[in-house]
Amino acid sequence: MKRNKPLFDVALRGRGVLKSILLWLLIINLGIALGAGLYEARVVIPQWANLPPRDWPNTGLSFWAYVTTVPLTLLALANLIAAWVDKSVRGKWWLSAVFIVLIERLTTFSYFIPAMLNLAASDLPHAEIAARLSQWLFFNHARHLLTLAGWLMALKAMSLAPTIEGNDRKSTS
């Protein structure tokens, strides 16, 4: 029984295109998240230092929910599945990138979001709020490093040809 090779090749290419799209979306979203996070940390949050928390803008709802909270989390999960089944050389880099992004997402949901919500709703003295905001910003640098590492690993994965490890055949097309 002979397999219909052209149809089989088209199906494999279609799956490869979907994987590439998922990886590109992850790369784009991580780049936006890194740039916006650095901007927020260097420009936006320092402006809050002399404001009472009730006057702080809710950037979590007005921006981050649409950029990272939902999209990056869903992209990370979709990329986890795609990278897990990818047996090509780039799969290891891709999976490493996704694991780093998932660690960043876990820290975001377990510390950064609750800490900022608690801080914004608090009636603590100004000195205590400033100290906690400074601590949040300090820990946020580690989150930026995780995002940067995930982004660079995802870029490395995208730069590698999706060839099966140990398969030295070159494509003739």
C-alpha positions in Angstrom: 0.0 0.0 0.0 1.6 3.2 -1.1 1.1 6.4 0.9 -0.1 9.6 -0.9 3.1 11.5 -0.4 2.1 15.0 -1.6 -1.0 15.0 0.6 1.1 13.8 3.6 3.7 16.5 2.9 1.1 19.3 2.8 -0.4 18.1 6.1 3.0 18.2 7.7 3.8 21.6 6.3 0.5 22.9 7.6 1.3 21.7 11.1 4.7 23.3 10.8 3.2 26.6 9.8 0.9 26.6 12.8 3.9 25.9 15.1 5.9 28.8 13.5 2.9 31.1 13.9 2.6 30.2 17.6 6.3 30.7 18.1 6.2 34.1 16.3 3.3 35.2 18.4 5.1 34.3 21.5 8.2 36.2 20.4 6.2 39.3 19.5 4.2 39.3 22.7 7.4 38.8 24.9 9.0 41.7 23.1 6.1 43.9 23.8 5.8 42.8 27.4 9.5 43.4 28.0 9.5 46.8 26.4 6.3 47.9 28.2 7.5 46.4 31.5 10.8 48.3 31.3 9.0 51.5 30.4 6.5 51.1 33.2 9.3 50.4 35.7 11.4 53.3 34.6 8.8 55.9 33.8 5.3 55.2 35.0 5.7 53.7 38.5 8.3 56.2 39.8 5.6 58.9 39.2 3.4 57.1 41.7 5.9 57.6 44.6 4.3 60.9 45.8 0.7 59.9 45.0 -1.7 58.2 47.4 -2.4 54.6 46.1 -6.1 55.5 45.4 -4.8 57.9 42.8 -2.6 55.4 41.0 -3.9 54.4 37.5 -4.9 50.8 37.3 -2.5 49.7 34.5 -3.3 46.1 35.2 -6.8 46.5 33.9 -6.2 49.2 31.4 -3.1 47.7 29.7 -1.6 44.5 31.1 -4.8 42.4 31.0 -4.8 42.8 27.3 -1.1 42.4 26.7 0.2 39.7 29.1 -2.3 38.6 31.7 -4.5 36.8 29.2 -2.7 36.7 25.9 0.8 35.8 27.1 -0.5 33.1 29.5 -2.6 31.5 26.7 0.3 31.8 24.2 2.6 30.2 26.7 0.2 27.2 27.2 -0.3 26.8 23.5 3.5 27.0 22.9 4.1 24.5 25.6 2.0 21.9 23.7 3.6 22.8 20.3 7.1 22.8 21.7 6.5 19.5 23.6 5.6 17.7 20.4 8.3 19.4 18.3 11.1 16.8 17.9 13.3 19.1 15.9 16.5 20.7 17.0 14.7 23.9 17.9 12.3 22.1 20.2 14.8 22.1 23.1 15.3 25.9 22.9 11.6 26.5 22.4 10.6 24.3 25.4 13.2 26.1 27.5 11.8 29.4 26.5 8.3 28.3 27.4 9.3 27.0 30.8 11.0 30.3 31.6 7.9 32.2 30.5 5.7 29.9 32.6 7.9 30.6 35.6 7.5 34.3 34.9 3.7 33.9 34.7 3.6 31.9 37.9 5.5 34.7 39.8 3.3 37.3 38.2 0.1 35.6 39.4 1.4 34.5 42.8 3.3 37.7 43.8 3.2 40.7 41.5 -0.5 41.0 40.8 -1.6 40.4 44.4 1.1 42.6 45.9 0.2 45.5 43.6 -3.6 45.1 44.3 -3.0 45.0 48.0 -0.7 48.0 47.9 -3.1 50.0 45.7 -6.0 49.3 48.2 -4.0 49.9 51.4 -4.2 52.8 53.8 -0.7 52.4 55.0 1.5 55.4 55.9 3.3 57.0 52.9 6.7 55.7 54.1 5.5 52.1 54.2 3.8 52.4 50.8 7.0 53.8 49.3 9.1 51.0 50.9 6.8 48.3 49.5 6.6 49.9 46.1 10.4 50.0 46.0 10.5 46.3 47.0 8.0 45.5 44.3 10.2 47.4 41.7 13.3 45.6 42.9 11.7 42.1 42.4 10.3 43.3 39.1 13.9 43.5 37.8 14.1 39.7 38.1 10.8 39.3 36.3 12.2 41.4 33.4 15.3 39.1 33.3 13.0 36.1 33.1 11.1 37.8 30.2 14.3 38.7 28.5 15.7 35.1 28.8 12.5 33.6 27.5 12.4 36.0 24.6 16.0 35.4 23.7 15.5 31.6 23.8 12.4 31.8 21.7 14.3 33.9 19.2 17.1 31.3 19.2 14.4 28.6 18.6 13.0 30.5 15.7 16.4 30.9 14.2 16.9 27.1 14.0 15.6 25.1 11.1 12.9 22.7 12.2 14.8 19.6 11.3 14.7 16.3 13.2 17.7 15.8 15.5 20.0 13.2 14.0 18.4 13.5 10.5 21.1 14.9 8.2 18.9 15.0 5.1 18.8 18.3 3.4 15.6 19.6 1.9 15.8 19.7 -1.9 12.8 22.1 -2.4 
